Amino acid sequence: MTTAPLSLYEKRKGVYPKAIDGFYRRLKWAVMVVTLAIYWITPWLRWDRGPYAPDQAVLIDLANRRFYMFAIEIWPHEFYYVAGLLVMAGIGLFLVTSAVGRAWCGYACPQTVWTDLYQHVERFMDGDRNAQIRLAKAPWSISKIARRIAKWSVWLVIAFGTGGAWIFYFADAPTLQHQFWTGTAATVAYATVAVLTATTFVLGGFMREQVCIYMCPWPRIQTAMLDEKSLVVTYKHWRGERRGSLKKAQAQPDAFGDCIDCDQCVAVCPTGIDIREGPQIGCITCALCIDACDKVMAQVGRPRGLIDYCTEDDATAEKAGRAPRSVIRSLLHVRTLVYLTLWSGIGGAMLFALGTRTRIDISAQQDRNPIAVRLSDGAIRNAYMVKLRNMESRPRTMRVAVEGLPGASLWTDRDDRGDARAAIDTIVPADSVAKLRIFLAVPGAGPARQDFAFTVRATDREGGTDREAAHFERPQ
């Protein structure tokens, strides 16, 4: 007797979500409109930073190593702000998941948003669930090919708009748009648009739920973020079971639960799962099954909430006849509060740092060859490469001096020793770094290594200071 070889591959079954109306569907509409509007409109917003800086509100200027977000300007040495934002994003994701399950996945994830948009296009072109299933099973014909080409063309336009919008975050949007269509943009711009267009078209149009179930790591991580106090989409087995048709339930009301086994919760699910089988990796907590079930319950005259946002603790309490907690109390549990405290603490620290940071900066590096030179008058000279950073969008005059070295005198490589003075004034252009090779001389007697600091002060009305620790060396 021969047996067929065991296959570990399961062919994908098409998922054709049914259109539904309800509170959560309208919420998804609102989130989709807002997120897409932010993504497509943001690069075109203007923000006046003066004549020396770009006027694009949000700009990742890789060429000049700057990141602009409205009134905030981040320099390369301030990358810790970006790191802080990434940490806040991670903790925020933990916070949301701990409080309301995979709400990020169900409403705001880019894969969800673009898949949802594609599905609306598909319904408009091919009809609702039943019509899509019939068309998928129908043999290829001129009509079916025409429908597919029309739908895929719209998908491709959306995908192209997605990739095209992304590159505008990295250069002046109007300028880059003109360069793009005239063929004068950088090669990397065309390559980026091509890659993002292809990935959006494939992932949003053909892979959809497979991205959420197989490709995305977050479903595996989220289980550690959930506990019995987390709000998740829940099917209340104690109320719905045993399942039976409406006719059977009416004939034997004590033998059947509220679930009439209509499968509407499955029909509307964008990942094709059955929420009645309990928590599972394919549930993105979009809550469309709640809208579908509430609609059916209203039609058969039974109370809503057979499928609902609910914590395990509240479901147990409701089963025992006790009143569930309010939504606010459900959200305020220890894990959520810990994440909220961490998230708020990091955000507050970053805001404080932004509010107190100076807009000038100094750094100094000692010349090593030679380290020290004895001058004809017996003084010892060291040389330093000093960098002055002006983070304002206008030129500023800065005064460089030293502290901790009595009797020190300074001059630059453009001056003579006779031009030595106690401080050096220089103009630093807007949004740039000025380099000065400074010679520093002190009397010959003293320790072999002496610590001091370079200081810089802006001489305009706004002021601002900074200092850089250094050391002075004498030959022995």
C-alpha positions in Angstrom: 0.0 0.0 0.0 1.5 3.4 -1.0 0.6 6.6 0.6 0.8 10.1 -1.0 3.8 12.1 0.1 3.1 14.6 2.9 3.1 18.2 1.6 4.1 21.0 3.9 2.9 23.6 1.4 -0.7 24.9 1.6 -2.0 26.7 -1.4 -3.3 30.2 -0.6 -7.1 30.5 -0.5 -8.4 33.7 -1.9 -9.8 36.1 0.7 -12.7 38.4 -0.6 -13.9 40.5 2.3 -17.5 41.6 2.2 -18.3 45.3 2.5 -19.8 46.3 5.9 -20.9 49.5 7.5 -20.7 50.3 11.2 -18.7 52.2 13.8 -15.4 50.4 13.3 -15.7 50.5 9.5 -16.2 54.2 9.6 -13.3 54.5 12.0 -11.1 52.7 9.5 -12.3 55.0 6.8 -11.3 58.1 8.9 -7.9 56.6 9.8 -7.2 55.7 6.2 -8.1 59.2 4.9 -6.1 60.9 7.6 -3.0 58.8 7.2 -3.0 58.9 3.4 -3.5 62.7 3.5 -0.6 63.1 5.9 1.6 60.9 3.7 0.8 62.6 0.4 0.4 66.2 1.5 3.3 66.6 4.0 6.1 67.0 1.5 4.3 70.0 -0.1 3.9 72.0 3.1 6.1 75.0 3.4 7.8 76.5 6.5 9.7 79.8 6.4 13.1 79.3 8.0 14.7 82.5 6.5 16.8 82.9 3.4 19.5 80.5 4.3 17.5 77.3 4.9 15.1 75.2 2.9 11.4 76.1 3.2 10.0 72.6 3.1 8.2 71.8 6.3 9.4 68.2 6.6 12.7 67.4 4.8 15.3 64.7 5.2 18.2 66.5 3.6 20.8 63.7 3.3 23.1 65.8 1.0 23.6 68.4 3.7 23.0 66.0 6.6 20.0 67.8 8.1 16.6 66.7 9.2 13.9 69.4 9.3 10.5 69.0 10.9 8.7 72.4 10.9 10.5 74.5 13.6 12.9 71.7 14.6 16.2 71.2 12.8 18.3 68.1 13.7 22.0 68.0 12.9 24.1 64.8 12.6 25.6 65.2 16.1 22.1 65.4 17.4 21.1 62.0 16.1 20.1 61.0 19.6 16.8 62.8 18.9 16.1 60.4 16.1 17.1 57.5 18.3 14.8 58.8 20.9 11.9 59.0 18.4 12.5 55.4 17.4 12.6 54.2 21.0 9.3 56.1 21.6 7.8 54.5 18.5 8.7 51.0 19.8 7.4 51.7 23.3 4.3 53.3 21.8 3.7 50.1 19.9 4.0 48.1 23.1 1.7 50.5 24.8 -1.0 50.3 22.2 -0.8 46.5 22.0 -0.9 46.1 25.7 -4.0 48.3 25.9 -6.0 47.5 22.8 -4.3 44.5 21.1 -3.2 44.9 17.5 -5.0 48.2 16.9 -1.9 49.5 15.1 -2.2 46.5 12.7 -5.9 46.9 12.2 -6.0 50.6 11.5 -2.8 52.5 10.9 -0.2 50.0 9.6 0.8 51.0 6.0 0.1 47.4 4.8 -3.4 47.6 6.3 -4.1 51.1 4.9 -3.0 50.4 1.4 -4.6 46.9 1.3 -7.8 48.5 2.5 -7.6 51.1 -0.3 -6.9 48.4 -2.8 -9.9 46.4 -1.6 -12.2 49.4 -2.1 -10.9 49.8 -5.6 -11.5 46.0 -6.2 -15.1 46.3 -4.9 -15.7 49.3 -7.2 -14.3 47.4 -10.2 -15.4 43.8 -9.6 -18.4 44.1 -7.2 -18.7 42.8 -3.6 -17.6 39.5 -2.2 -19.9 37.2 -4.1 -19.3 38.9 -7.4 -15.5 38.7 -6.8 -15.7 35.0 -6.0 -17.7 34.3 -9.2 -15.3 36.4 -11.3 -12.3 34.5 -9.8 -13.8 31.1 -10.6 -14.9 32.2 -14.1 -12.8 31.1 -17.1 -10.6 33.7 -18.7 -12.4 35.8 -21.3 -12.1 39.1 -22.9 -14.4 40.6 -20.3 -12.4 39.1 -17.4 -9.1 40.2 -18.9 -10.5 43.8 -19.4 -11.6 43.9 -15.8 -8.3 42.6 -14.5 -6.3 45.1 -16.6 -8.5 48.0 -15.5 -8.2 47.1 -11.8 -4.5 46.4 -12.0 -4.0 49.7 -13.8 -5.7 51.6 -10.9 -3.6 49.7 -8.4 -0.5 50.6 -10.3 -1.4 54.3 -10.3 -1.9 54.2 -6.6 1.4 52.3 -6.1 3.2 54.8 -8.3 1.8 57.6 -6.3 3.0 55.9 -3.1 6.6 55.5 -4.4 6.6 59.0 -5.9 5.5 60.7 -2.7 8.2 59.0 -0.7 11.1 60.6 -2.6 9.7 64.1 -2.0 10.6 63.8 1.6 14.3 63.8 0.7 14.5 66.8 -1.6 12.6 70.0 -2.3 9.3 68.6 -3.6 8.5 71.0 -6.5 12.0 71.0 -7.7 12.3 67.2 -7.6 8.9 66.8 -9.3 10.1 68.9 -12.2 13.4 67.0 -12.4 11.6 63.7 -12.3 9.3 64.4 -15.2 12.0 66.0 -17.3 14.4 63.1 -16.8 17.0 65.1 -14.9 16.5 63.6 -11.4 19.1 61.4 -9.8 19.1 57.7 -10.7 18.4 56.8 -7.1 15.1 58.7 -7.3 13.9 56.6 -10.2 15.1 53.4 -8.6 13.3 54.2 -5.3 10.1 54.9 -7.1 10.4 51.7 -9.1 11.0 49.6 -6.0 8.3 51.1 -3.9 5.8 51.0 -6.8 6.5 47.3 -7.2 6.3 46.4 -3.5 3.1 48.4 -3.0 1.5 46.8 -6.0 2.4 43.3 -5.0 2.0 43.5 -1.3 -1.2 45.4 -1.3 -2.8 43.8 -4.3 -1.8 40.1 -4.2 -0.1 39.2 -0.9 -2.4 41.1 1.5 -3.1 38.9 4.5 0.0 36.8 3.8 2.1 39.8 4.8 0.3 40.0 8.1 0.3 36.2 8.8 3.7 35.1 7.4 6.0 38.0 6.7 5.4 40.4 9.6 7.2 39.6 12.9 4.8 41.6 15.0 2.1 38.9 15.4 4.7 36.7 17.0 5.9 39.4 19.3 2.4 40.7 20.3 1.6 37.6 22.3 4.1 38.7 25.0 2.4 42.1 25.1 -1.1 40.8 25.9 -2.5 39.6 29.1 -6.0 39.0 30.6 -6.4 42.7 31.1 -5.8 43.7 27.4 -8.7 44.9 25.3 -8.9 42.6 22.3 -11.6 41.5 19.8 -13.3 38.6 21.6 -16.0 36.1 20.7 -17.9 35.3 23.9 -18.2 31.5 23.7 -20.4 31.2 26.8 -23.0 33.4 25.1 -22.7 32.2 21.5 -22.4 28.4 21.9 -24.0 26.1 20.9 -24.3 27.5 17.4 -27.3 26.8 15.3 -29.4 28.4 12.5 -32.0 31.0 13.4 -34.8 28.5 12.7 -33.3 25.9 15.1 -32.6 28.5 17.7 -36.2 29.7 17.6 -37.5 26.2 17.9 -35.2 25.2 20.8 -34.1 28.5 22.5 -32.6 26.8 25.5 -30.5 24.4 23.3 -28.7 27.1 21.3 -26.7 30.2 22.0 -26.9 33.6 20.3 -24.6 32.7 17.4 -26.8 31.7 14.4 -23.7 30.5 12.4 -24.2 33.0 9.6 -20.4 33.3 9.0 -20.7 37.1 8.5 -17.8 37.6 10.9 -15.7 35.5 8.6 -17.0 37.1 5.4 -15.9 40.6 6.4 -12.5 39.6 7.8 -9.7 41.0 5.7 -7.4 38.1 6.7 -10.1 35.4 6.3 -10.0 34.0 9.9 -12.9 32.9 12.1 -12.8 34.9 15.3 -15.0 32.3 16.9 -11.9 30.0 17.1 -10.3 32.3 19.6 -7.2 34.5 19.5 -5.0 33.8 16.6 -2.1 35.2 14.6 -4.2 36.3 11.7 -6.4 38.6 13.7 -5.3 42.2 13.2 -8.0 43.6 15.6 -9.7 45.7 12.9 -13.1 44.9 14.6 -15.0 44.6 11.3 -16.4 41.4 12.6 -17.9 43.4 15.5 -19.8 45.5 13.0 -21.0 42.5 11.1 -22.1 40.6 14.2 -23.8 43.6 15.8 -25.8 44.1 12.5 -26.9 40.4 12.6 -27.8 40.6 16.3 -30.0 43.6 15.6 -31.7 41.8 12.8 -32.6 38.8 14.9 -33.5 40.8 17.9 -30.6 39.8 20.2 -28.3 42.1 22.2 -25.2 43.4 20.6 -21.7 42.4 21.8 -21.5 38.7 21.0 -18.2 39.8 19.4 -16.8 42.8 21.1 -13.7 44.6 22.3 -13.4 42.9 25.7 -10.7 41.9 28.2 -10.6 38.3 29.4 -11.3 39.4 32.9 -14.4 41.3 31.8 -15.6 38.4 29.7 -15.3 36.2 32.8 -17.1 38.7 34.9 -19.9 39.1 32.4 -20.3 35.3 32.2 -20.7 35.2 36.0 -23.4 37.9 35.8 -21.2 40.8 37.1 -21.0 44.2 35.3 -17.8 44.6 33.3 -15.4 47.4 34.0 -15.5 50.6 32.1 -13.2 51.1 29.1 -11.1 53.6 31.0 -10.6 51.1 33.9 -9.8 48.4 31.4 -7.0 50.5 29.9 -5.5 51.5 33.3 -3.6 48.4 34.4 0.0 48.0 35.5 1.6 47.1 32.2 -0.1 49.8 30.3 0.9 52.4 33.0 4.5 51.3 32.9 4.7 51.7 29.1 2.9 55.0 29.3 5.4 56.2 32.0 8.4 55.2 30.0 7.0 56.7 26.8 6.1 60.0 28.5 9.4 60.2 30.3 11.4 59.8 27.1 9.2 62.3 25.3 9.5 64.8 28.1 13.3 64.5 28.2 13.5 65.1 24.5 11.3 68.1 24.7 13.4 69.5 27.5 16.6 68.9 25.6 15.1 70.6 22.5 14.0 73.6 24.5 17.3 74.1 26.3 19.8 73.2 23.5 22.2 75.9 22.3 22.3 76.8 18.6 26.1 77.0 18.5 28.7 74.3 19.1 32.4 74.0 19.3 34.8 71.0 19.0 38.6 71.0 19.1 41.3 68.5 18.1 44.9 69.0 19.0 47.6 68.8 16.3 49.9 65.9 17.0 52.8 66.7 14.8 54.4 68.5 16.5 52.5 68.4 19.7 54.4 71.4 21.3 56.8 74.0 20.0 59.0 76.3 22.1 59.0 79.8 20.7 61.9 82.3 20.8 60.6 84.1 23.8 60.4 80.9 25.8 56.6 80.5 25.4 55.1 77.1 24.4 52.8 76.8 21.5 50.2 74.1 20.7 48.0 74.1 17.6 44.3 73.0 17.4 41.8 72.5 14.7 38.7 74.2 16.1 35.3 73.7 14.5 32.5 76.2 15.1 29.0 75.0 14.3 26.2 77.6 13.6 22.8 75.9 13.7 20.9 79.1 12.9 19.6 79.9 9.5 21.6 83.2 9.4 25.3 84.1 9.7 26.5 84.7 13.3 29.6 86.3 14.7 31.3 84.0 17.3 34.1 84.7 19.8 36.5 82.0 20.7 38.5 82.2 23.9 40.1 79.8 26.5 39.6 79.4 30.2 41.9 77.6 32.6 45.1 78.8 31.0 46.4 82.1 32.6 48.3 84.3 30.2 47.2 82.4 27.1 47.2 84.2 23.7 45.6 83.0 20.4 46.0 83.6 16.7 45.0 81.8 13.6 47.1 80.4 10.7 46.1 83.5 8.7 47.7 85.8 11.3 51.2 86.5 12.6 52.4 85.9 16.1 52.2 89.6 16.6 48.4 89.5 16.1 47.9 87.2 19.1 45.1 88.2 21.3 42.9 86.8 24.2 40.0 86.0 21.9 39.3 85.5 18.2 36.1 86.7 16.5 34.9 85.0 13.3 31.8 85.0 11.2 30.2 81.5 10.7 27.9 81.2 7.8 24.3 80.1 8.3 23.7 76.4 8.9 27.3 75.5 8.5 30.5 74.6 10.2 33.6 76.9 10.1 37.1 75.5 10.7 39.8 77.5 12.3 43.4 76.4 12.8 44.2 78.1 16.1 47.7 78.5 17.7 47.7 78.8 21.4 50.7 80.1 23.4 51.3 80.2 27.1 54.4 80.9 29.3 56.9 78.2 29.3 56.8 77.2 33.0 54.1 74.8 34.0 53.0 71.2 34.1 53.7 68.8 31.2 49.9 68.4 30.6 47.4 71.1 31.6 43.6 70.8 31.2 41.7 73.8 29.9 38.6 74.5 27.8 37.9 76.4 24.6 34.8 78.5 24.9 32.6 80.1 22.2 30.0 82.8 22.6 27.7 84.3 20.0 28.1 88.1 20.1 24.6 88.9 18.8 21.5 89.7 20.9 20.3 86.1 21.1 23.7 84.9 22.5 24.5 81.3 23.2 27.6 79.6 24.6 29.4 76.3 24.5 32.7 74.9 25.7 35.0 72.0 24.7 37.4 70.4 27.1 41.0 70.2 25.8 44.6 69.9 27.2 47.8 71.8 26.7 51.1 70.0 26.5 54.7 71.3 27.3 57.9 69.6 26.2 59.9 68.1 29.0 
